[in-house]
Amino acid sequence: MGFYCDHIFPHLMDWVMARPVFSHLREALLRSASGEVLEIGFGTGLNLSHYPTTITCLSIVDPAILLPAKVSRRMAAVPFPIQTNHVTAETLPFPDGQFETVVSTWTLCTIPNPVLALQEVRRVLKPEGRLLFLEHGRSKDQKITVWQDRLNPIQNVIGCGCNLNRQIDQMISQSGLTITHLDRFSMHGVPRFAGEMYQGAAVAQH
Ligand SMILES: C[S@@+](CC[C@H](N)C(=O)[O-])C[C@H]1O[C@@H](n2cnc3c(N)ncnc32)[C@H](O)[C@@H]1O
């Protein structure tokens, strides 16, 4: 990780991704989360305040411990129990079919082996369960993908492993999940190379 990724990047990430333009998208995605929920790539807990208060329990997975004091305050402000796991999404420590909902927001860009992580998501989802995803990735516009490919090595360094050019829908399908809903759009106020969005849901279909 190193000093920058451990101590500087988490503050930058939290500051940028707490902006209203991000919060509105989190809110819209998470309002349909239900039951026992797993969030992969939890980060600094920016989704917490957007979960319906009716969810049964939230399990979170992230190999990193980011801004622990701020995260503790955010955790204390929600009414549902939270179970923390400092592991990777590629090796989920849960039995098959445990979760009604799995959530991934701005995370599939960074996970080193996203297809393996999504296979794990599929395994831990109940047969009727859903993955809710909100991710940035590869554009449909070739003028943008050229820049995404050019800038990716730099983004990898300044974004601590983040990739600009991953084809999110393809990775989800490759894992065996079935996409039931997909919206593609460009985020307002974010440069297009970093703001080409994939928002939707996928089911496990065991
Ligand atoms: C850009 S941040 C997004 C944080 C959060 N999901 C959000 O929406 O604000 C990406 C997160 O993925 C986490 N991450 C990196 N590798 C991972 C892995 N193999 N499994 C799970 N999470 C991982 C990082 O530690 C980081 O917290």
The ligand as an SDF file (V2000), in Angstrom:
LIG
                    3D

 27 29  0  0  0  0  0  0  0  0999 V2000
  -12.7470    3.6350   -4.6860 C   0  0  0  0  0  0  0  0  0  0  0  0
  -12.9590    2.7860   -3.1820 S   0  0  0  0  0  0  0  0  0  0  0  0
  -14.7290    2.7550   -3.0530 C   0  0  0  0  0  0  0  0  0  0  0  0
  -15.2160    2.7310   -1.6600 C   0  0  0  0  0  0  0  0  0  0  0  0
  -16.7350    2.5830   -1.4650 C   0  0  0  0  0  0  0  0  0  0  0  0
  -17.2500    1.3980   -2.1060 N   0  0  0  0  0  0  0  0  0  0  0  0
  -17.5100    3.7950   -1.9170 C   0  0  0  0  0  0  0  0  0  0  0  0
  -18.4540    3.6580   -2.7090 O   0  0  0  0  0  0  0  0  0  0  0  0
  -17.1950    4.8940   -1.4410 O   0  0  0  0  0  0  0  0  0  0  0  0
  -12.5430    1.1010   -3.5410 C   0  0  0  0  0  0  0  0  0  0  0  0
  -12.5000    0.2150   -2.3170 C   0  0  0  0  0  0  0  0  0  0  0  0
  -12.2160   -1.1380   -2.7060 O   0  0  0  0  0  0  0  0  0  0  0  0
  -11.3800   -1.7170   -1.7210 C   0  0  0  0  0  0  0  0  0  0  0  0
  -10.7160   -2.9220   -2.2520 N   0  0  0  0  0  0  0  0  0  0  0  0
   -9.5210   -3.0010   -2.8870 C   0  0  0  0  0  0  0  0  0  0  0  0
   -9.2420   -4.2800   -3.1800 N   0  0  0  0  0  0  0  0  0  0  0  0
  -10.2720   -5.0160   -2.7280 C   0  0  0  0  0  0  0  0  0  0  0  0
  -10.5610   -6.4030   -2.7170 C   0  0  0  0  0  0  0  0  0  0  0  0
   -9.7280   -7.2940   -3.2680 N   0  0  0  0  0  0  0  0  0  0  0  0
  -11.7020   -6.8210   -2.1450 N   0  0  0  0  0  0  0  0  0  0  0  0
  -12.5740   -5.9220   -1.5990 C   0  0  0  0  0  0  0  0  0  0  0  0
  -12.3560   -4.5940   -1.5810 N   0  0  0  0  0  0  0  0  0  0  0  0
  -11.2190   -4.1520   -2.1280 C   0  0  0  0  0  0  0  0  0  0  0  0
  -10.4410   -0.5930   -1.3570 C   0  0  0  0  0  0  0  0  0  0  0  0
   -9.7680   -0.8180   -0.1310 O   0  0  0  0  0  0  0  0  0  0  0  0
  -11.4020    0.5960   -1.3200 C   0  0  0  0  0  0  0  0  0  0  0  0
  -11.9590    0.7580   -0.0440 O   0  0  0  0  0  0  0  0  0  0  0  0
  1  2  1  0
  2  3  1  0
  2 10  1  0
  3  4  1  0
  4  5  1  0
  5  6  1  0
  5  7  1  0
  7  8  2  0
  7  9  1  0
 10 11  1  0
 11 12  1  0
 11 26  1  0
 12 13  1  0
 13 14  1  0
 13 24  1  0
 14 15  1  0
 14 23  1  0
 15 16  2  0
 16 17  1  0
 17 18  1  0
 17 23  2  0
 18 19  1  0
 18 20  2  0
 20 21  1  0
 21 22  2  0
 22 23  1  0
 24 25  1  0
 24 26  1  0
 26 27  1  0
M  CHG  2   2   1   9  -1
M  END
$$$$
